[in-house]
Every structure is written in C-alpha cells, then in structure tokens.
Amino acid sequence: FSVIATAQQGVGHSDGKLSLNTQALIFEPFNQAFALGPYHINRTDIVKTELCHGKGGGFIPQATQGIMVTTADSKSYQFLLAEPEQWLALLQPKDSN
C-alpha cells in the first residue's frame, strides 16, 4: 500500500512516497539531497497513531490532514496525505487471536 505524502517536521517538509508493508512504514523523499527522510519505521516500534493537521510556518494550522506516528523511543513523524483515517486503520496492530 502506498501514496504520495508530505513529511513535516516543524517548518521543514518534504514530498515523497509513503508505503506500508507487513513489517514497516517507509517514507522515501523525492528530493534525497534536501529532504526529510528517508524513514524506515518498524511496525513493532509504533506505539501511537493519531490524526494531525499540517502547519504553515511550523505552527499555523492548515486544513490539510494527515497522521502522526509515535515510536517507542518517543520520536514523532507527521505525514500529510489523502485519506488519513484509512492509514490509521491500516496501522492498527493486528489481533493475534
């Protein structure tokens, strides 16, 4: 599963491809020299996922929706993308029963 997304950290942002497989969430920036990322986040390291909004200038909320992923080491990653609710559902841990 993959989509075009924007990684955002403070005032910095980078367009790229966000993909999800059974083991990891992966962000590959289009501009490797300037970009945030690439990120390879193991699914087992993800402790929280939630909806978020893009921020102009790093602090002014915008209408663009996305997801924020928090890992076990307290790092947070924001990705602005289409259909964020679908991504939240995909990132939920699978029931092992």
N, C-alpha and C positions, 0 to 999 in steps of 0.2 A: 504494500500500500504506500503510495507516495503522492506528494502535492508540492506545488510551488509555495514557498513560505518566506517570511522575513524574520530573521533572528534579531532580537532587540535586547540591548543591554545599556541602560542609561540613555545617553544621546546617540550611541552607536547603533547602527542597524546594517543588516546585510541580507540581500536576497539570495535565495538558493533553493535547493531541493531537500524537503524533509521526507524521510521514509521510515517505515516501521516494519520490522520483521519479528519473528518469534523470540529473538534474543536481544534486540537493541532498537533504540530510536536514533536515527542518524541524520545529521544536517550537513550538507555539502554546499558551501557557498559558491556562487558563480564566479566571484572575483577572489581567487585564492590569495592574492598579494595584500589586499586591503581588508579583507572580510573578517567577521567574527566566525570562528569555527575553523576547520570542521569539528563537529561534535559527534562522539560515539558514546551514547548513554545506555549502559546495560539496563534492561528492563527490571532486573532484580535490584538495582540500585535506586529505582524510583520509589519515593515514599509518599509523594503527594502530587496530584494534578488538579488544576483548577482553571476556570475561565479568567481571562485578563483582557485589558484594553491596551491598545498601542498608545504611546505617549509622544507627542510632538515636543522636541527640545528636551526629551527625557523626563518631563514632568507634567505636561498639559495633556489630559485625557483626550483621546480621539475616539471616533465611532468604530474604528477597526477592532474586531475581536480576535482573540487568539487564546492560546493556552500557556500556562506557566507550569513547568515541571520542576519539582524539587527533589534532589537526590539525598541519599543517606548522609553525605558529607556536608549537607546544608547549602549546596550550590543550587542556584535557581537559574532556569533557562526560560526565556519567553520567545514564543513563536507566534507570529501573526499569520493567520491562514483562513481559508474558507472552511465552513462547517466545523467550528471548533468543538461543538457538542459531540460530533461523531468521533473526533480524535480522543476526547475524554473517555468515551465508551470503549474505544479500542485499547486504550492504555490501562484500563482497569485490570487488576490481577484476575487470572482465570481461577475459577473454583476448582479445587483439586479433588472434589468428591465425585 
